[in-house]
Amino acid sequence: MVVNLALLLTSGVLISTGVYLMLGRAMTKMMLGLMLIGNGGNLLLLQAGGHAGSPPIKNRKSILYGADIADPLSQAMILTAIVISMAMTAFILSLAYRQYRYRSADLIEDDTEDAAIAARTTMPVAAPDHDASDDPATGAPTSLGDAFGPESFESPVKGAADE
């Protein structure tokens, strides 16, 4: 199998440029990066398919290649990848348009909730399932039980109904 060096270098440049663009914070750069990675992957699939040949149709020969047929699997995979990348590009464009409509900015910001969760202490008191009746030092449940239940749910309703 003879490998075309120009196609390999082109696919390498496309994939590396796409990865570089994906590392940015702008959604349009991320979209272009995904498109470049997809096109570079398609070129790699084309190279993996082997040499050129006649169309993969039974009893069909070409003058140039004779009975030597091309691999239809790589062609089908490339066609499928093109359809998937088009759908993904349409979805990313709709996300970019929605973000532009609501924020009028292309940059993706850090989420304050994620920063607060990352900065949370590792003490048992900070656990999401911590109850007010748990021991603050160990986080183990105590004999007090849960500090909420049907009584705590009904008491504000009774107080509001009495007024």
N, CA, C and O atoms as a DFTB+ gen file, in Angstrom:
652 C
 N C O
     1  1       0.843      -1.183       0.000
     2  2       0.000       0.000       0.000
     3  2       0.883       1.240       0.000
     4  3       1.771       1.374       0.842
     5  1       0.646       2.127      -0.922
     6  2       1.401       3.364      -1.039
     7  2       0.623       4.456      -0.315
     8  3      -0.568       4.648      -0.558
     9  1       1.303       5.165       0.573
    10  2       0.670       6.218       1.361
    11  2       1.032       7.563       0.747
    12  3       2.191       7.804       0.409
    13  1       0.065       8.416       0.606
    14  2       0.276       9.752       0.081
    15  2       0.712      10.656       1.235
    16  3      -0.077      10.943       2.135
    17  1       1.962      11.098       1.206
    18  2       2.516      11.904       2.290
    19  2       1.824      13.262       2.397
    20  3       1.644      13.779       3.499
    21  1       1.437      13.842       1.267
    22  2       0.773      15.150       1.297
    23  2      -0.563      15.059       2.033
    24  3      -0.906      15.963       2.796
    25  1      -1.323      13.981       1.816
    26  2      -2.599      13.837       2.520
    27  2      -2.385      13.597       4.007
    28  3      -3.150      14.099       4.831
    29  1      -1.361      12.841       4.357
    30  2      -1.075      12.619       5.776
    31  2      -0.669      13.913       6.477
    32  3      -1.127      14.193       7.585
    33  1       0.184      14.696       5.833
    34  2       0.582      15.975       6.428
    35  2      -0.603      16.935       6.523
    36  3      -0.747      17.653       7.513
    37  1      -1.443      16.945       5.500
    38  2      -2.629      17.808       5.522
    39  2      -3.570      17.410       6.649
    40  3      -4.089      18.273       7.356
    41  1      -3.794      16.117       6.822
    42  2      -4.674      15.684       7.909
    43  2      -4.050      15.994       9.266
    44  3      -4.765      16.363      10.198
    45  1      -2.741      15.852       9.396
    46  2      -2.079      16.207      10.655
    47  2      -2.203      17.684      10.967
    48  3      -2.448      18.059      12.113
    49  1      -2.035      18.529       9.954
    50  2      -2.174      19.976      10.154
    51  2      -3.613      20.325      10.509
    52  3      -3.847      21.147      11.395
    53  1      -4.577      19.717       9.834
    54  2      -5.987      19.998      10.138
    55  2      -6.343      19.587      11.566
    56  3      -7.009      20.339      12.279
    57  1      -5.909      18.415      11.982
    58  2      -6.241      17.945      13.326
    59  2      -5.537      18.788      14.384
    60  3      -6.151      19.145      15.390
    61  1      -4.269      19.108      14.178
    62  2      -3.556      19.904      15.185
    63  2      -4.112      21.332      15.264
    64  3      -4.210      21.896      16.354
    65  1      -4.473      21.912      14.127
    66  2      -5.091      23.237      14.145
    67  2      -6.455      23.188      14.833
    68  3      -6.818      24.100      15.576
    69  1      -7.201      22.122      14.581
    70  2      -8.506      21.970      15.241
    71  2      -8.374      21.828      16.744
    72  3      -9.175      22.390      17.491
    73  1      -7.378      21.087      17.196
    74  2      -7.163      20.951      18.650
    75  2      -6.779      22.301      19.248
    76  3      -7.249      22.654      20.329
    77  1      -5.935      23.050      18.560
    78  2      -5.552      24.382      19.053
    79  2      -6.770      25.290      19.157
    80  3      -6.919      26.016      20.140
    81  1      -7.639      25.257      18.157
    82  2      -8.829      26.103      18.204
    83  2      -9.805      25.643      19.287
    84  3     -10.517      26.465      19.863
    85  1      -9.847      24.350      19.567
    86  2     -10.749      23.840      20.610
    87  2     -10.326      24.310      21.994
    88  3     -11.154      24.346      22.905
    89  1      -9.067      24.669      22.174
    90  2      -8.588      25.100      23.483
    91  2      -8.976      26.538      23.808
    92  3      -8.802      26.974      24.946
    93  1      -9.489      27.275      22.851
    94  2      -9.910      28.652      23.089
    95  2     -11.251      28.713      23.809
    96  3     -11.922      27.696      23.986
    97  1     -11.632      29.921      24.221
    98  2     -12.880      30.086      24.955
    99  2     -14.018      30.584      24.065
   100  3     -15.169      30.597      24.501
   101  1     -13.734      30.983      22.863
   102  2     -14.782      31.479      21.973
   103  2     -15.486      30.304      21.308
   104  3     -14.848      29.361      20.838
   105  1     -16.819      30.380      21.278
   106  2     -17.585      29.263      20.734
   107  2     -17.388      29.119      19.226
   108  3     -17.417      28.002      18.711
   109  1     -17.191      30.212      18.517
   110  2     -16.964      30.092      17.078
   111  2     -15.631      29.400      16.788
   112  3     -15.531      28.621      15.840
   113  1     -14.616      29.679      17.593
   114  2     -13.336      28.987      17.417
   115  2     -13.481      27.499      17.724
   116  3     -12.880      26.662      17.050
   117  1     -14.276      27.173      18.737
   118  2     -14.503      25.760      19.059
   119  2     -15.228      25.053      17.913
   120  3     -14.915      23.911      17.579
   121  1     -16.190      25.740      17.323
   122  2     -16.928      25.151      16.206
   123  2     -16.006      24.915      15.012
   124  3     -16.062      23.857      14.385
   125  1     -15.166      25.885      14.698
   126  2     -14.223      25.717      13.599
   127  2     -13.220      24.608      13.909
   128  3     -12.825      23.860      13.015
   129  1     -12.811      24.501      15.163
   130  2     -11.902      23.431      15.560
   131  2     -12.520      22.059      15.373
   132  3     -11.859      21.141      14.889
   133  1     -13.796      21.909      15.755
   134  2     -14.473      20.628      15.543
   135  2     -14.591      20.290      14.065
   136  3     -14.425      19.136      13.670
   137  1     -14.877      21.294      13.254
   138  2     -14.984      21.045      11.821
   139  2     -13.632      20.625      11.233
   140  3     -13.573      19.725      10.396
   141  1     -12.555      21.271      11.665
   142  2     -11.231      20.912      11.160
   143  2     -10.816      19.509      11.616
   144  3     -10.219      18.756      10.846
   145  1     -11.130      19.162      12.855
   146  2     -10.810      17.816      13.343
   147  2     -11.587      16.771      12.541
   148  3     -11.042      15.723      12.192
   149  1     -12.849      17.051      12.250
   150  2     -13.652      16.123      11.459
   151  2     -13.109      15.941      10.053
   152  3     -13.056      14.822       9.541
   153  1     -12.701      17.047       9.424
   154  2     -12.149      16.943       8.065
   155  2     -10.803      16.231       8.068
   156  3     -10.514      15.460       7.152
   157  1      -9.974      16.476       9.083
   158  2      -8.706      15.762       9.183
   159  2      -8.914      14.275       9.407
   160  3      -8.184      13.451       8.857
   161  1      -9.907      13.932      10.211
   162  2     -10.235      12.519      10.426
   163  2     -10.741      11.861       9.151
   164  3     -10.446      10.693       8.897
   165  1     -11.500      12.598       8.346
   166  2     -11.969      12.057       7.072
   167  2     -10.804      11.779       6.126
   168  3     -10.808      10.777       5.411
   169  1      -9.810      12.662       6.122
   170  2      -8.629      12.416       5.286
   171  2      -7.856      11.187       5.772
   172  3      -7.323      10.429       4.962
   173  1      -7.796      10.991       7.093
   174  2      -7.132       9.796       7.613
   175  2      -7.895       8.527       7.221
   176  3      -7.287       7.513       6.879
   177  1      -9.228       8.590       7.274
   178  2     -10.019       7.438       6.821
   179  2      -9.804       7.158       5.333
   180  3      -9.772       6.004       4.908
   181  1      -9.659       8.220       4.553
   182  2      -9.399       8.053       3.135
   183  2      -8.064       7.347       2.904
   184  3      -7.951       6.484       2.033
   185  1      -7.059       7.720       3.689
   186  2      -5.760       7.059       3.577
   187  2      -5.819       5.616       4.045
   188  3      -5.134       4.757       3.490
   189  1      -6.626       5.340       5.054
   190  2      -6.731       3.969       5.571
   191  2      -7.455       3.059       4.587
   192  3      -7.310       1.839       4.655
   193  1      -8.234       3.640       3.671
   194  2      -8.969       2.846       2.695
   195  2      -8.106       2.211       1.628
   196  3      -8.574       1.352       0.880
   197  1      -6.875       2.614       1.548
   198  2      -5.990       2.001       0.558
   199  2      -5.949       2.764      -0.745
   200  3      -6.319       3.936      -0.814
   201  1      -5.494       2.084      -1.771
   202  2      -5.277       2.711      -3.072
   203  2      -6.600       2.902      -3.817
   204  3      -7.630       2.323      -3.471
   205  1      -6.527       3.727      -4.838
   206  2      -7.706       3.973      -5.669
   207  2      -7.980       2.755      -6.539
   208  3      -7.105       1.918      -6.756
   209  1      -9.195       2.674      -7.026
   210  2      -9.549       1.543      -7.872
   211  2     -10.859       1.772      -8.585
   212  3     -11.413       2.871      -8.573
   213  1     -11.341       0.725      -9.202
   214  2     -12.625       0.787      -9.893
   215  2     -13.748       0.947      -8.880
   216  3     -13.548       0.668      -7.698
   217  1     -14.922       1.387      -9.312
   218  2     -16.051       1.507      -8.392
   219  2     -16.403       0.142      -7.801
   220  3     -16.333      -0.869      -8.501
   221  1     -16.777       0.101      -6.529
   222  2     -17.093      -1.188      -5.896
   223  2     -18.474      -1.703      -6.277
   224  3     -19.337      -1.879      -5.417
   225  1     -18.679      -1.942      -7.559
   226  2     -19.934      -2.478      -8.091
   227  2     -19.596      -3.770      -8.814
   228  3     -18.605      -3.836      -9.542
   229  1     -20.406      -4.788      -8.619
   230  2     -20.131      -6.104      -9.209
   231  2     -20.091      -6.028     -10.734
   232  3     -20.953      -5.417     -11.366
   233  1     -19.079      -6.657     -11.303
   234  2     -18.852      -6.727     -12.750
   235  2     -18.669      -5.354     -13.398
   236  3     -18.976      -5.177     -14.577
   237  1     -18.177      -4.399     -12.643
   238  2     -17.924      -3.053     -13.177
   239  2     -16.422      -2.828     -13.192
   240  3     -15.777      -2.908     -12.146
   241  1     -15.871      -2.558     -14.325
   242  2     -14.442      -2.323     -14.462
   243  2     -14.225      -0.963     -15.088
   244  3     -15.042      -0.481     -15.872
   245  1     -13.105      -0.355     -14.726
   246  2     -12.746       0.904     -15.359
   247  2     -11.522       0.677     -16.240
   248  3     -10.792      -0.301     -16.078
   249  1     -11.321       1.574     -17.146
   250  2     -10.186       1.443     -18.060
   251  2      -8.872       1.621     -17.317
   252  3      -7.891       0.932     -17.599
   253  1      -8.858       2.530     -16.386
   254  2      -7.616       2.867     -15.679
   255  2      -7.195       1.782     -14.697
   256  3      -6.014       1.438     -14.637
   257  1      -8.159       1.220     -13.904
   258  2      -7.797       0.298     -12.829
   259  2      -8.129      -1.166     -13.138
   260  3      -7.630      -2.054     -12.448
   261  1      -8.935      -1.436     -14.127
   262  2      -9.274      -2.809     -14.478
   263  2     -10.152      -3.447     -13.411
   264  3     -11.138      -2.849     -12.979
   265  1      -9.802      -4.661     -12.980
   266  2     -10.600      -5.399     -11.987
   267  2     -10.232      -5.026     -10.554
   268  3     -10.861      -5.517      -9.617
   269  1      -9.232      -4.172     -10.361
   270  2      -8.804      -3.763      -9.017
   271  2      -9.802      -2.744      -8.465
   272  3      -9.863      -1.610      -8.940
   273  1     -10.586      -3.154      -7.454
   274  2     -11.641      -2.276      -6.944
   275  2     -11.183      -1.508      -5.715
   276  3     -10.259      -1.929      -5.020
   277  1     -11.837      -0.373      -5.448
   278  2     -11.564       0.442      -4.266
   279  2     -12.300      -0.155      -3.072
   280  3     -13.280      -0.884      -3.228
   281  1     -11.810       0.168      -1.876
   282  2     -12.433      -0.328      -0.646
   283  2     -13.700       0.486      -0.357
   284  3     -13.594       1.690      -0.121
   285  1     -14.884      -0.118      -0.365
   286  2     -16.111       0.652      -0.142
   287  2     -16.337       1.012       1.331
   288  3     -17.099       1.932       1.628
   289  1     -15.682       0.298       2.257
   290  2     -15.910       0.559       3.682
   291  2     -15.432       1.949       4.083
   292  3     -16.143       2.674       4.780
   293  1     -14.246       2.318       3.652
   294  2     -13.736       3.640       4.025
   295  2     -14.589       4.742       3.399
   296  3     -14.804       5.783       4.019
   297  1     -15.072       4.522       2.186
   298  2     -15.926       5.521       1.552
   299  2     -17.241       5.679       2.309
   300  3     -17.727       6.797       2.478
   301  1     -17.810       4.584       2.760
   302  2     -19.062       4.651       3.531
   303  2     -18.835       5.318       4.881
   304  3     -19.679       6.082       5.347
   305  1     -17.699       5.033       5.510
   306  2     -17.408       5.659       6.800
   307  2     -17.199       7.164       6.660
   308  3     -17.634       7.933       7.517
   309  1     -16.535       7.589       5.585
   310  2     -16.330       9.015       5.352
   311  2     -17.661       9.705       5.094
   312  3     -17.897      10.802       5.601
   313  1     -18.526       9.082       4.322
   314  2     -19.840       9.665       4.053
   315  2     -20.650       9.800       5.338
   316  3     -21.314      10.814       5.555
   317  1     -20.595       8.780       6.186
   318  2     -21.286       8.847       7.473
   319  2     -20.697       9.936       8.355
   320  3     -21.433      10.663       9.022
   321  1     -19.368      10.053       8.363
   322  2     -18.721      11.083       9.176
   323  2     -19.080      12.478       8.693
   324  3     -19.217      13.394       9.504
   325  1     -19.231      12.654       7.398
   326  2     -19.621      13.963       6.868
   327  2     -21.024      14.328       7.334
   328  3     -21.269      15.470       7.720
   329  1     -21.939      13.376       7.302
   330  2     -23.315      13.639       7.750
   331  2     -23.339      13.964       9.234
   332  3     -24.036      14.888       9.653
   333  1     -22.589      13.221      10.031
   334  2     -22.554      13.472      11.473
   335  2     -21.933      14.833      11.768
   336  3     -22.426      15.556      12.633
   337  1     -20.871      15.192      11.072
   338  2     -20.242      16.491      11.318
   339  2     -21.152      17.642      10.896
   340  3     -21.127      18.705      11.516
   341  1     -21.947      17.446       9.858
   342  2     -22.896      18.495       9.468
   343  2     -23.975      18.684      10.531
   344  3     -24.351      19.814      10.841
   345  1     -24.472      17.581      11.089
   346  2     -25.476      17.686      12.150
   347  2     -24.870      18.334      13.386
   348  3     -25.511      19.165      14.029
   349  1     -23.650      17.965      13.721
   350  2     -22.990      18.548      14.884
   351  2     -22.724      20.038      14.667
   352  3     -22.868      20.832      15.597
   353  1     -22.343      20.418      13.468
   354  2     -22.117      21.826      13.161
   355  2     -23.419      22.621      13.261
   356  3     -23.421      23.739      13.775
   357  1     -24.513      22.062      12.781
   358  2     -25.802      22.749      12.902
   359  2     -26.197      22.917      14.372
   360  3     -26.728      23.959      14.755
   361  1     -25.943      21.909      15.184
   362  2     -26.262      22.006      16.608
   363  2     -25.402      23.057      17.288
   364  3     -25.907      23.835      18.098
   365  1     -24.113      23.096      16.977
   366  2     -23.224      24.080      17.594
   367  2     -23.588      25.485      17.131
   368  3     -23.519      26.431      17.915
   369  1     -23.974      25.631      15.872
   370  2     -24.423      26.942      15.400
   371  2     -25.672      27.404      16.130
   372  3     -25.804      28.588      16.441
   373  1     -26.593      26.482      16.409
   374  2     -27.787      26.869      17.158
   375  2     -27.432      27.243      18.593
   376  3     -28.026      28.167      19.149
   377  1     -26.479      26.549      19.200
   378  2     -26.029      26.929      20.544
   379  2     -25.358      28.302      20.537
   380  3     -25.582      29.111      21.437
   381  1     -24.538      28.560      19.525
   382  2     -23.868      29.857      19.430
   383  2     -24.874      30.978      19.226
   384  3     -24.735      32.053      19.810
   385  1     -25.889      30.735      18.399
   386  2     -26.921      31.752      18.184
   387  2     -27.708      32.013      19.468
   388  3     -28.020      33.158      19.794
   389  1     -28.023      30.940      20.189
   390  2     -28.759      31.111      21.449
   391  2     -27.925      31.875      22.463
   392  3     -28.443      32.742      23.166
   393  1     -26.638      31.561      22.544
   394  2     -25.780      32.279      23.482
   395  2     -25.654      33.742      23.075
   396  3     -25.642      34.618      23.941
   397  1     -25.559      34.024      21.794
   398  2     -25.478      35.405      21.337
   399  2     -26.753      36.171      21.652
   400  3     -26.698      37.349      22.006
   401  1     -27.908      35.507      21.524
   402  2     -29.177      36.180      21.798
   403  2     -29.334      36.536      23.270
   404  3     -29.896      37.581      23.598
   405  1     -28.845      35.681      24.154
   406  2     -29.040      35.917      25.579
   407  2     -27.901      36.676      26.223
   408  3     -28.120      37.382      27.208
   409  1     -26.708      36.556      25.708
   410  2     -25.574      37.201      26.360
   411  2     -24.849      38.179      25.465
   412  3     -24.088      39.011      25.959
   413  1     -25.057      38.107      24.192
   414  2     -24.379      38.924      23.176
   415  2     -22.861      38.872      23.311
   416  3     -22.166      39.847      23.024
   417  1     -22.360      37.724      23.751
   418  2     -20.921      37.513      23.835
   419  2     -20.611      36.109      23.322
   420  3     -21.424      35.192      23.443
   421  1     -19.436      35.965      22.755
   422  2     -19.041      34.683      22.196
   423  2     -18.192      33.869      23.168
   424  3     -18.000      32.669      22.973
   425  1     -17.692      34.511      24.199
   426  2     -16.806      33.831      25.142
   427  2     -17.599      33.033      26.161
   428  3     -18.641      33.478      26.643
   429  1     -17.102      31.860      26.480
   430  2     -17.722      31.018      27.499
   431  2     -17.036      31.315      28.824
   432  3     -15.815      31.200      28.936
   433  1     -17.819      31.698      29.827
   434  2     -17.267      32.111      31.112
   435  2     -17.205      30.938      32.073
   436  3     -17.825      29.897      31.857
   437  1     -16.431      31.136      33.156
   438  2     -16.385      30.136      34.216
   439  2     -17.696      30.148      34.979
   440  3     -18.303      31.202      35.169
   441  1     -18.127      28.992      35.410
   442  2     -19.368      28.869      36.160
   443  2     -19.067      29.095      37.642
   444  3     -18.191      28.437      38.202
   445  1     -19.782      30.018      38.275
   446  2     -19.529      30.324      39.690
   447  2     -19.922      29.159      40.584
   448  3     -19.310      28.960      41.633
   449  1     -20.936      28.381      40.190
   450  2     -21.334      27.213      40.982
   451  2     -20.222      26.176      41.014
   452  3     -19.938      25.601      42.064
   453  1     -19.589      25.933      39.863
   454  2     -18.487      24.971      39.823
   455  2     -17.324      25.431      40.679
   456  3     -16.688      24.612      41.343
   457  1     -17.030      26.730      40.677
   458  2     -15.940      27.247      41.498
   459  2     -16.267      27.102      42.983
   460  3     -15.383      26.808      43.787
   461  1     -17.534      27.307      43.350
   462  2     -17.918      27.165      44.753
   463  2     -17.836      25.713      45.204
   464  3     -17.422      25.439      46.330
   465  1     -18.223      24.785      44.346
   466  2     -18.145      23.368      44.700
   467  2     -16.695      22.924      44.802
   468  3     -16.354      22.131      45.680
   469  1     -15.835      23.423      43.918
   470  2     -14.418      23.053      43.965
   471  2     -13.737      23.609      45.200
   472  3     -12.809      22.991      45.722
   473  1     -14.187      24.782      45.684
   474  2     -13.569      25.400      46.852
   475  2     -14.144      24.879      48.164
   476  3     -13.661      25.245      49.235
   477  1     -15.163      24.033      48.097
   478  2     -15.798      23.519      49.307
   479  2     -14.833      22.648      50.101
   480  3     -14.011      21.936      49.524
   481  1     -14.934      22.708      51.407
   482  2     -14.055      21.931      52.282
   483  2     -14.388      20.444      52.196
   484  3     -15.486      20.068      51.787
   485  1     -13.442      19.613      52.581
   486  2     -13.650      18.165      52.541
   487  2     -14.172      17.629      53.866
   488  3     -14.245      16.415      54.056
   489  1     -14.533      18.513      54.778
   490  2     -15.084      18.085      56.070
   491  2     -16.431      17.390      55.845
   492  3     -17.124      17.683      54.871
   493  1     -16.803      16.469      56.744
   494  2     -18.110      15.808      56.581
   495  2     -19.281      16.768      56.641
   496  3     -20.347      16.473      56.101
   497  1     -19.104      17.918      57.291
   498  2     -20.182      18.898      57.397
   499  2     -20.546      19.439      56.016
   500  3     -21.691      19.832      55.794
   501  1     -19.601      19.465      55.093
   502  2     -19.848      20.028      53.773
   503  2     -20.397      19.014      52.789
   504  3     -20.618      19.344      51.624
   505  1     -20.621      17.790      53.233
   506  2     -21.148      16.762      52.338
   507  2     -22.563      17.117      51.901
   508  3     -23.313      17.699      52.685
   509  1     -22.948      16.784      50.675
   510  2     -24.282      17.151      50.205
   511  2     -25.406      16.464      50.968
   512  3     -26.513      16.999      51.037
   513  1     -25.146      15.282      51.545
   514  2     -26.192      14.582      52.283
   515  2     -26.098      14.815      53.784
   516  3     -26.672      14.058      54.566
   517  1     -25.378      15.859      54.191
   518  2     -25.237      16.164      55.615
   519  2     -26.562      16.674      56.181
   520  3     -27.246      17.484      55.555
   521  1     -26.903      16.202      57.338
   522  2     -28.137      16.598      58.008
   523  2     -27.774      17.468      59.202
   524  3     -26.677      17.345      59.748
   525  1     -28.680      18.343      59.613
   526  2     -28.416      19.229      60.740
   527  2     -28.243      18.456      62.043
   528  3     -27.589      18.948      62.962
   529  1     -28.814      17.259      62.143
   530  2     -28.698      16.492      63.374
   531  2     -27.449      15.611      63.404
   532  3     -27.183      14.970      64.421
   533  1     -26.666      15.563      62.302
   534  2     -25.447      14.762      62.286
   535  2     -24.368      15.393      63.155
   536  3     -24.365      16.599      63.399
   537  1     -23.452      14.543      63.615
   538  2     -22.334      15.018      64.428
   539  2     -21.440      15.891      63.546
   540  3     -20.999      15.434      62.492
   541  1     -21.156      17.153      63.953
   542  2     -20.377      18.041      63.090
   543  2     -18.930      17.598      62.893
   544  3     -18.330      17.916      61.866
   545  1     -18.357      16.874      63.850
   546  2     -16.946      16.478      63.737
   547  2     -16.774      15.271      62.821
   548  3     -15.877      15.258      61.979
   549  1     -17.624      14.258      62.976
   550  2     -17.449      13.023      62.216
   551  2     -18.415      12.900      61.056
   552  3     -18.130      12.186      60.095
   553  1     -19.554      13.580      61.119
   554  2     -20.565      13.459      60.087
   555  2     -21.465      12.256      60.261
   556  3     -22.319      11.978      59.418
   557  1     -21.269      11.530      61.376
   558  2     -22.080      10.333      61.627
   559  2     -23.468      10.734      62.099
   560  3     -23.609      11.737      62.798
   561  1     -24.513       9.965      61.730
   562  2     -25.860      10.282      62.209
   563  2     -25.966      10.106      63.727
   564  3     -25.349       9.203      64.293
   565  1     -26.732      10.949      64.370
   566  2     -26.943      10.859      65.814
   567  2     -28.338      10.324      66.088
   568  3     -29.109      10.074      65.162
   569  1     -28.657      10.150      67.360
   570  2     -29.971       9.623      67.727
   571  2     -31.081      10.646      67.537
   572  3     -32.257      10.303      67.659
   573  1     -30.738      11.883      67.243
   574  2     -31.756      12.912      67.023
   575  2     -32.548      12.671      65.746
   576  3     -33.692      13.110      65.623
   577  1     -31.941      11.979      64.808
   578  2     -32.639      11.699      63.552
   579  2     -32.640      12.904      62.630
   580  3     -31.944      13.892      62.866
   581  1     -33.419      12.805      61.600
   582  2     -33.503      13.903      60.641
   583  2     -34.227      15.081      61.264
   584  3     -35.154      14.909      62.056
   585  1     -33.797      16.278      60.899
   586  2     -34.412      17.490      61.425
   587  2     -35.579      17.939      60.552
   588  3     -36.080      19.051      60.720
   589  1     -36.004      17.119      59.654
   590  2     -37.141      17.470      58.816
   591  2     -38.035      16.249      58.655
   592  3     -37.597      15.118      58.864
   593  1     -39.244      16.474      58.298
   594  2     -40.212      15.405      58.132
   595  2     -41.592      15.989      57.939
   596  3     -41.723      17.178      57.649
   597  1     -42.639      15.170      58.095
   598  2     -44.005      15.672      57.874
   599  2     -44.382      16.809      58.816
   600  3     -45.118      17.717      58.430
   601  1     -43.888      16.766      60.039
   602  2     -44.247      17.846      60.978
   603  2     -43.689      19.186      60.506
   604  3     -44.377      20.206      60.558
   605  1     -42.447      19.178      60.048
   606  2     -41.847      20.441      59.618
   607  2     -42.477      20.933      58.315
   608  3     -42.479      22.135      58.051
   609  1     -43.005      20.033      57.508
   610  2     -43.653      20.459      56.283
   611  2     -45.044      21.024      56.552
   612  3     -45.484      21.946      55.865
   613  1     -45.739      20.475      57.549
   614  2     -47.114      20.889      57.795
   615  2     -47.220      22.108      58.700
   616  3     -48.207      22.840      58.616
   617  1     -46.248      22.348      59.555
   618  2     -46.374      23.435      60.498
   619  2     -46.444      24.816      59.831
   620  3     -47.248      25.636      60.274
   621  1     -45.650      25.125      58.793
   622  2     -45.832      26.438      58.181
   623  2     -47.186      26.586      57.499
   624  3     -47.739      27.684      57.440
   625  1     -47.720      25.476      56.982
   626  2     -49.016      25.533      56.302
   627  2     -50.106      25.802      57.329
   628  3     -51.012      26.598      57.080
   629  1     -50.023      25.133      58.502
   630  2     -51.034      25.368      59.548
   631  2     -50.961      26.789      60.050
   632  3     -51.991      27.415      60.300
   633  1     -49.724      27.321      60.205
   634  2     -49.579      28.700      60.665
   635  2     -50.123      29.698      59.663
   636  3     -50.697      30.713      60.056
   637  1     -49.955      29.434      58.390
   638  2     -50.450      30.339      57.364
   639  2     -51.964      30.247      57.230
   640  3     -52.621      31.234      56.900
   641  1     -52.530      29.047      57.489
   642  2     -53.983      28.871      57.386
   643  2     -54.692      29.509      58.557
   644  3     -55.827      29.965      58.425
   645  1     -54.008      29.547      59.751
   646  2     -54.650      30.117      60.937
   647  2     -54.726      31.632      60.863
   648  3     -55.604      32.233      61.481
   649  1     -53.841      32.250      60.133
   650  2     -53.820      33.716      60.099
   651  2     -54.878      34.301      59.264
   652  3     -54.970      35.523      59.152
